[in-house]
Amino acid sequence: MTGPELMTTREVAELLRIKERKVYDLASSSAIPCVRVTGKLLFPRALIDAWLIQHSEYSGGVDALRERPPVCAGSHDPLLDWALREAGSGIAVNFGGSLDGLRRLARGEAIAAGIHIREDGEDAWNTRHLTRMMPGQPVVAVEWARRSQGLIVAPGNPLGIRTLADLRGHRFAGRQQEAGAALLFKRLIAEAGLDPATVAPIETPALTEIEVAAAVAEGKADAGFAIAAAARPFRLDFVPLVEERYDLAIWRSAYFEPPLQALMTFARSARFAERAAELGGYDVSGLGTVRYNGP
């Protein structure tokens, strides 16, 4: 399905072939997903698509209706990127950030998405976003790894950057708005009581963890926010700030198919564990733990 990411009441009415008054009634009773912005109703297209799927009647099951391409979307992870190739999974990648990955998964454009979105609560990651963005859809999220997230700086850390406050006055490499790292950075800035304008990133956002490190290595930025594994190949220093959980959100039926089974089998091998240790900043002891299981 195509269309604007945020739909108006009239557009939803046209899509559902019902009167606009009925759309208002559904929204007022919270029977259809919507958001209210300055008194105006808006309807996220991905959630409306999911709502339609949830309310479909078909004895063969929804899974049988969706032929998904063998693509892993979502947030970039160097260990996952490497493992997908080494496992011979045949799964292509389209890393555009955690939120982008969930939208692609909801639209049927991927079989899995890597996500690391911090949420309220102790060790709370990803599940509320899955519930909100993919309501009623047969999706499971399994832990891939715990990752050390922090500041990448030049060798020897000549500028003495050790906290977020130290970024003020320096060139900072950030991520695109769809990235889980960008969302986490905004949260950490708020928790530290800092003015976001004083730690604004350089104009061109990095699209992957590796691009953050490359910007620092090439002198385009004084520091960047990324995982420890991105710093080591460039021989850069790393200042840890937080440990995050990176999950794989997977279309449930695809989990049992050969491509993802090849990945998960390889991820339990000694070679995989050795690679995680070489990259640094990974804890893969919880790999495969189910963190979310949709209806």
Secondary structure, DSSP 8 states (H G I E B T S, - for coil): --S-SEE-HHHHHHHHTS-HHHHHHHHHTT-S--EEETTEEEEEHHHHHHHHHHT---TT-GGGG----SEEEES--HHHHHHHHHTT---EEEE--HHHHHHHHHTTS-SEEEE--B-SSTT-BSHHHHHHHSTT--EEEEEEEEEEEEEEE-TT-TT---SGGGGTTS-EE-B-TTSHHHHHHHHHHHHTT--GGGG---SS-BSSHHHHHHHHHTTS-SEEEEEHHHHGGGT-EEEEEEEEEEEEEEEHHHHTSHHHHHHHHHTTSHHHHHHHHHH-SEE-TTTT-EEEE--
